[in-house]
Amino acid sequence: MSSALVIIDMQHDFVMPGAPFTVRGAQASVPALRRLLDGCRERAVPVCHVTRSYRADGADVEGFRLPAFRQRPGVVAGTPGCQIIPELQPLPGEYQIVKPRFSAFMGTSLDLLLRRLVVNRLLICGTQYPNCIRATVMDAVALDYEVTLVTEATSAQTQEVAASNLTDLNEIGVRCVGVTEALQRLDALDR
């Protein structure tokens, strides 16, 4: 069995300051996420870039987000705001998956892809706690993946939100570590 890296929602409209759905901690996580991405690429770990994309008419926007979307649409399919930020652009051969809701598993081919790649361990990072990160982690655990959440490469609106989510995720057996430890673990598992 092997590992894969799952990067969630590192798109302009979630990461860049002043964008419609900016997550305050997202931009600060980019250097750590880039170190993790480079380390996984060096180790030939499969990389899955998971993104969210809304219809321009808002028909598929989550109910709680719809009022904000109507005032200032964001993450609309085909717009620059929906694109992955330049620092984390997928390379040829890396997987790109668009999700219709918070979880990277809900209504997508991610589980099928990972099983085809004989992956049973996931490194998960991106933005944001408690929405897409938490939903993806919970589904991954329910599907019996061994999950490592890479904390430095994951963001939230506040440190308090991140801390409370980490407490909960630790309680369900998710390993929550920094980039260095995550890469060291990959090396140890490959021996």
C-alpha positions as CSV (number, residue, x, y, z in Angstrom):
1,M,0.0,0.0,0.0
2,S,1.1,3.6,-0.5
3,S,0.4,7.2,0.2
4,A,-1.1,10.1,-1.7
5,L,-1.2,13.9,-1.1
6,V,-4.6,15.5,-1.2
7,I,-4.6,19.3,-1.5
8,I,-7.9,21.0,-1.0
9,D,-9.2,24.3,-2.3
10,M,-6.0,26.3,-2.8
11,Q,-7.8,28.5,-5.3
12,H,-7.5,32.3,-5.8
13,D,-10.9,33.1,-4.4
14,F,-10.1,31.2,-1.2
15,V,-6.5,32.1,-0.8
16,M,-5.9,35.7,-2.1
17,P,-6.6,38.6,0.2
18,G,-9.7,40.6,-0.8
19,A,-11.1,37.7,-2.8
20,P,-14.8,36.8,-2.3
21,F,-14.3,33.9,0.0
22,T,-10.8,34.6,1.4
23,V,-9.7,32.3,4.3
24,R,-7.5,34.5,6.5
25,G,-4.9,31.9,7.2
26,A,-4.7,30.4,3.7
27,Q,-2.0,32.6,2.2
28,A,0.2,32.1,5.2
29,S,0.1,28.3,4.7
30,V,1.4,28.4,1.1
31,P,5.1,28.2,1.8
32,A,4.6,25.1,4.0
33,L,2.3,23.6,1.5
34,R,4.8,24.2,-1.3
35,R,7.5,22.4,0.8
36,L,5.1,19.5,1.3
37,L,4.2,19.4,-2.4
38,D,7.8,19.5,-3.5
39,G,8.7,16.8,-1.0
40,C,5.9,14.5,-2.3
41,R,6.9,15.2,-5.9
42,E,10.5,14.2,-5.1
43,R,9.3,11.0,-3.6
44,A,6.9,10.2,-6.5
45,V,3.9,10.4,-4.2
46,P,0.6,10.8,-6.2
47,V,-0.8,14.3,-5.9
48,C,-4.5,15.1,-6.0
49,H,-5.5,18.7,-6.4
50,V,-9.1,19.0,-5.3
51,T,-11.1,22.2,-6.0
52,R,-14.5,23.7,-5.6
53,S,-16.4,25.2,-8.5
54,Y,-19.7,27.0,-8.5
55,R,-22.1,27.6,-11.3
56,A,-22.4,31.3,-12.2
57,D,-26.1,31.2,-11.3
58,G,-25.4,29.9,-7.8
59,A,-27.6,26.9,-8.1
60,D,-25.0,24.6,-6.5
61,V,-23.8,27.0,-3.8
62,E,-24.2,25.8,-0.2
63,G,-27.2,27.3,1.5
64,F,-25.3,29.1,4.2
65,R,-22.9,30.7,1.6
66,L,-25.6,31.7,-0.9
67,P,-26.4,35.2,0.4
68,A,-22.7,36.1,0.3
69,F,-22.3,34.5,-3.2
70,R,-25.3,36.6,-4.5
71,Q,-23.6,39.8,-3.2
72,R,-20.1,38.9,-4.5
73,P,-19.8,35.6,-6.6
74,G,-16.6,33.7,-6.1
75,V,-15.1,30.4,-7.2
76,V,-17.1,30.4,-10.4
77,A,-16.2,27.9,-13.0
78,G,-14.1,29.3,-15.8
79,T,-13.0,32.4,-13.9
80,P,-9.5,33.3,-12.6
81,G,-10.8,33.1,-9.1
82,C,-11.6,29.4,-9.5
83,Q,-8.0,28.6,-10.6
84,I,-5.4,27.0,-8.3
85,I,-2.8,29.6,-7.2
86,P,0.4,29.8,-9.2
87,E,2.7,28.5,-6.5
88,L,0.8,25.2,-6.4
89,Q,-0.1,24.7,-10.0
90,P,-0.6,21.0,-10.9
91,L,2.1,19.3,-13.0
92,P,1.2,17.1,-15.9
93,G,0.2,13.7,-14.6
94,E,-1.1,15.0,-11.3
95,Y,-4.8,14.5,-10.6
96,Q,-7.4,17.2,-10.6
97,I,-10.8,16.6,-9.0
98,V,-13.7,19.1,-8.8
99,K,-16.0,18.5,-5.8
100,P,-19.6,19.6,-5.6
101,R,-19.6,20.0,-1.8
102,F,-17.2,20.2,1.2
103,S,-15.8,16.6,1.1
104,A,-13.4,15.7,-1.6
105,F,-15.1,12.3,-1.6
106,M,-18.7,13.4,-2.0
107,G,-19.9,13.0,-5.5
108,T,-16.4,12.6,-6.9
109,S,-14.1,9.8,-8.2
110,L,-11.5,10.4,-5.6
111,D,-12.1,7.1,-3.7
112,L,-12.1,5.1,-6.9
113,L,-8.9,6.8,-8.1
114,L,-7.1,6.2,-4.8
115,R,-8.1,2.6,-4.7
116,R,-6.9,2.1,-8.3
117,L,-3.6,3.6,-7.2
118,V,-3.5,1.1,-4.3
119,V,-3.4,4.0,-1.8
120,N,-4.4,3.5,1.8
121,R,-2.6,6.5,3.5
122,L,-3.5,10.1,2.8
123,L,-1.7,13.3,3.6
124,I,-4.4,16.0,3.6
125,C,-3.8,19.8,3.6
126,G,-5.3,23.0,2.1
127,T,-8.1,25.2,3.2
128,Q,-10.1,25.3,5.4
129,Y,-10.9,23.9,8.8
130,P,-13.8,23.3,9.7
131,N,-15.4,22.9,6.3
132,C,-13.7,21.1,3.4
133,I,-10.7,19.8,5.4
134,R,-12.8,18.4,8.2
135,A,-15.5,16.9,5.9
136,T,-12.8,15.3,3.7
137,V,-10.9,13.9,6.7
138,M,-14.1,12.5,8.3
139,D,-15.0,10.8,5.0
140,A,-11.4,9.4,4.6
141,V,-11.5,7.9,8.1
142,A,-15.0,6.5,7.4
143,L,-13.5,4.9,4.2
144,D,-10.7,3.3,6.3
145,Y,-7.8,5.5,5.0
146,E,-5.0,6.2,7.4
147,V,-5.0,10.0,7.6
148,T,-2.2,12.4,8.3
149,L,-3.3,16.1,8.5
150,V,-0.4,18.3,7.7
151,T,-1.0,21.2,10.1
152,E,1.4,23.8,8.8
153,A,0.0,23.4,5.3
154,T,-3.7,23.7,6.4
155,S,-5.5,26.8,7.2
156,A,-8.5,28.3,9.0
157,Q,-10.0,31.8,9.5
158,T,-8.5,31.8,13.0
159,Q,-6.0,29.9,15.1
160,E,-8.8,29.1,17.6
161,V,-10.8,27.4,14.8
162,A,-7.8,25.4,13.7
163,A,-7.0,24.4,17.3
164,S,-10.5,23.1,18.1
165,N,-10.6,21.1,14.9
166,L,-7.2,19.6,15.6
167,T,-8.4,18.5,19.0
168,D,-11.4,16.8,17.5
169,L,-9.5,15.2,14.6
170,N,-6.8,13.8,17.0
171,E,-9.6,12.1,18.9
172,I,-10.6,10.0,15.9
173,G,-7.1,8.8,15.2
174,V,-5.9,11.4,12.7
175,R,-2.2,12.0,12.9
176,C,-1.7,15.8,13.0
177,V,1.9,16.8,12.2
178,G,4.0,19.4,10.5
179,V,5.6,19.2,7.1
180,T,9.0,17.8,8.2
181,E,7.4,15.0,10.2
182,A,5.0,14.1,7.4
183,L,7.9,13.8,4.9
184,Q,10.0,11.8,7.4
185,R,7.1,9.5,7.9
186,L,6.8,9.0,4.1
187,D,10.5,8.1,4.1
188,A,10.1,5.6,7.0
189,L,7.2,3.9,5.3
190,D,9.1,3.5,2.1
191,R,11.9,1.6,3.7
